[in-house]
Amino acid sequence: DALSGIGLASAFPFLGVVISCYNRSKTNMLKSRKDLSGYTLIEIMVVIAIIGFVSAIVLTGLNSQRAQKQTESSAREVEGFIREVQGYALTGKQIVPNSEPCSYQISWSGATYNFTYNYTVSGTGSGCGSPSTVVSSYTLKDGVVFTGSGSFYFTPPHAVPSFTGTRGITLGKAGATKIVCT
């Protein structure tokens, strides 16, 4: 068709067949390329980058929540420990045989907290607290630490706390903090 306007179709009849075959194969090639339903490498890389970005945001949030939960869990353990020692002071529990309790002391530093029993030996007239026994020592879990150090004690029979220094016990990990008592 294109060749007839030029006048070449009569001179070279085989050119019309070649050109029409070429046009058909070119059209088929374009159709087959459009029929391929796939993604380019750039599209796949963009999707992977978006997934990575969203994952990083979610994991950061999960880590901060995990630190908060671990700090709260450790704070509950310390609170239970304090209540246990206070119970000993209320009942006047005699931890060492033949002793009179003077005080039940709790101390903390770093990731460790201790329970010390201060007493007098019955019948000796020794001063209060001259002998003492560390009854138990515990370590906070999961990297939680006390933000300072200090101690306080309960005296029998009413178990009123007496603080030496600060009244608060603060625990922390990765920006998450919890105050146990103030």
C-alpha positions in Angstrom: 0.0 0.0 0.0 2.7 2.4 0.9 4.7 1.3 -2.0 1.9 1.8 -4.6 1.9 5.6 -4.0 5.6 5.7 -4.8 5.3 3.4 -7.8 7.8 0.8 -6.5 5.2 -1.9 -6.0 5.2 -2.8 -9.8 9.0 -2.7 -10.0 9.7 -4.7 -6.9 6.7 -6.8 -5.9 8.6 -8.7 -3.2 9.2 -5.5 -1.2 5.5 -5.2 -0.4 5.5 -8.7 1.1 8.6 -8.1 3.2 7.4 -4.7 4.5 3.9 -6.1 5.4 5.5 -9.0 7.2 7.8 -6.6 9.1 4.9 -4.4 10.1 2.9 -7.5 11.4 5.9 -8.8 13.4 6.5 -5.4 14.9 2.9 -5.1 15.9 2.9 -8.6 17.4 6.1 -7.8 19.3 4.5 -4.6 20.9 1.4 -6.6 21.8 3.4 -9.4 23.4 5.5 -6.9 25.4 2.3 -5.2 26.7 0.8 -8.6 27.5 3.7 -9.4 29.9 2.4 -8.6 33.3 5.5 -8.1 35.5 7.3 -5.4 37.5 10.5 -3.7 36.6 13.6 -3.9 38.9 13.1 -0.3 40.0 9.5 -0.9 41.0 10.6 -4.0 43.1 13.4 -2.0 44.7 11.0 0.8 45.7 8.6 -1.6 47.3 11.4 -3.3 49.2 12.7 0.1 50.4 9.2 1.0 51.6 8.9 -2.3 53.5 12.3 -1.8 55.1 11.4 1.7 56.2 8.1 0.7 57.7 9.8 -2.3 59.4 12.4 0.0 61.0 9.7 2.2 62.4 7.7 -0.7 63.8 10.8 -2.4 65.4 11.9 0.8 67.0 8.5 1.2 68.6 8.5 -2.4 69.8 12.0 -2.0 71.4 10.9 1.0 73.4 7.7 -0.8 74.5 9.8 -3.9 75.4 12.2 -1.7 77.6 9.1 -0.2 79.3 7.6 -3.6 80.0 10.9 -5.0 81.4 11.3 -1.9 83.6 7.8 -2.3 84.9 8.3 -6.0 85.6 11.5 -5.3 87.5 9.7 -2.6 89.5 7.0 -5.0 90.5 9.7 -7.5 91.7 11.3 -4.8 93.8 7.9 -3.7 95.2 7.2 -7.3 96.2 10.6 -7.6 97.8 10.0 -4.4 99.8 6.6 -5.7 101.0 8.2 -9.0 102.1 10.8 -7.2 104.2 8.2 -4.9 105.6 6.2 -8.0 106.6 9.2 -9.3 108.5 9.4 -6.0 110.4 5.7 -6.1 111.2 5.9 -9.6 112.7 9.4 -9.1 114.2 10.7 -12.1 112.4 13.8 -13.5 114.1 16.1 -14.5 111.2 19.2 -15.3 113.3 18.6 -17.6 116.3 18.9 -15.9 119.8 18.7 -12.4 118.3 16.5 -9.4 118.8 15.7 -7.6 115.5 16.7 -3.9 115.3 15.9 -3.2 111.7 15.4 -4.8 108.3 17.4 -2.9 105.8 17.0 -2.7 102.0 19.9 -1.3 99.9 20.3 -1.0 96.2 23.0 0.0 93.7 23.6 -0.8 90.0 21.5 -3.8 89.2 21.7 -5.4 92.7 19.4 -5.0 95.7 20.0 -6.6 99.2 18.1 -7.4 102.4 20.2 -7.0 105.6 19.0 -8.1 109.0 20.4 -5.8 111.8 20.0 -7.3 115.3 21.4 -7.5 118.8 22.4 -10.8 120.3 20.0 -11.7 123.1 21.5 -11.3 126.6 24.8 -9.6 125.5 23.7 -6.0 125.7 25.3 -5.3 122.3 24.2 -2.2 120.5 21.6 -2.4 117.8 22.9 -3.2 114.4 26.4 -4.1 115.5 26.0 -7.6 114.2 24.2 -7.8 110.8 23.5 -10.5 108.3 22.8 -10.1 104.6 19.8 -12.4 104.2 19.3 -12.1 100.5 20.8 -10.4 97.4 19.0 -10.1 94.0 19.9 -8.8 90.6 17.5 -7.1 88.3 16.8 -8.9 85.0 17.0 -7.9 81.3 19.5 -5.0 81.7 17.3 -2.9 84.0 19.3 -1.0 86.6 18.8 1.4 89.5 19.5 5.0 88.4 21.1 5.7 91.8 22.0 3.9 95.0 20.7 4.1 98.5 19.1 2.3 101.4 16.2 2.5 103.9 15.1 0.3 106.7 12.0 -0.8 108.6 12.0 -0.9 112.4 9.8 -3.3 114.4 7.1 -3.4 115.5 5.3 -0.8 113.2 7.5 -1.2 110.1 7.7 2.5 109.4 10.3 3.1 106.7 13.3 5.3 107.6 15.2 6.6 104.6 18.9 7.5 104.4 19.1 9.9 101.5 16.6 10.0 98.7 13.1 8.6 99.2 12.7 7.3 95.7 13.9 4.1 94.1 14.1 4.7 90.3 14.7 1.9 87.8 15.5 2.4 84.2 16.4 0.9 80.9 16.9 2.6 77.4 15.0 5.7 78.4 12.2 3.9 80.2 12.0 4.6 83.9 9.8 3.6 86.8 9.8 5.0 90.4 9.1 2.3 93.0 8.6 4.4 96.2 8.7 8.0 97.0 
